[in-house]
Amino acid sequence: MAQSEKQREDIMQREYQSMAPDTVEDKNGAENKIKKTKKIPGYRLINRIKSRSIELGVQDRYIADIIGVTPIYWYSIANGHRKISALSKDKLEKIAKFLNIPTVQAMSLADVLTHEDFFLGNLEEQLDISIEQMRNDPAWMNWAPTNEEWAQLSIGTRTGIVMLYETVFQKMLLRRAEIENPELKETMQNFSDNVKQK
């Protein structure tokens, strides 16, 4: 009995490490099998939960208890038959606590929140304005994606590129201001210190 329990745990761990593989035959009908990954909504959060449970050496029953669902319900989430985004906020809070991450991050990984939820106004328009600024910046114009490349990128990738550019651009502006106007640096440092104290 102990051996079969160990075998079951090994099988579950292997399942955790792969993302619900679906085997299909290739076009020529050959015996070769191609692994094709299913697109499961909220898979990023599911993978984090699975990785954490393997890391801690806990079973699915424990994960189900933490979340506050039955083991069968958790299996159906883990296999993509139910959406993890359908869980209530308090259950997502429990998952976040288990993963030691903020609840909003768990909600984002579960695909409850989208990139647009973090911006005022139209995100696409803001990204287009920023990428145009990048294309007109002499230091960055060679690295900026073309319109075709930009259109093919996911919204997350586009947001990441813009955020990285704007962070570096602000640092460059501050460095330039420090050289050209040392008093400005002191004023900005005082402002920053006041904000940190509040």
HELIX and SHEET records of a PDB file:
HELIX    1   1 ALA A    2  GLN A   17  1                                  16    
HELIX    2   2 TYR A   43  LEU A   56  1                                  14    
HELIX    3   3 ASP A   60  ILE A   67  1                                   8    
HELIX    4   4 PRO A   71  ALA A   78  1                                   8    
HELIX    5   5 ILE A   84  ALA A   86  5                                   3    
HELIX    6   6 LYS A   89  LEU A   99  1                                  11    
HELIX    7   7 THR A  103  LEU A  109  1                                   7    
HELIX    8   8 HIS A  115  PHE A  118  5                                   4    
HELIX    9   9 LEU A  123  ASN A  136  1                                  14    
HELIX   10  10 ASN A  147  GLN A  152  1                                   6    
HELIX   11  11 ILE A  155  GLU A  180  1                                  26    
HELIX   12  12 PRO A  182  GLN A  197  1                                  16    
SHEET    1   A 2 PRO A  21  GLU A  25  0                                        
SHEET    2   A 2 LYS A  33  THR A  37 -1                                        
END                                                                             
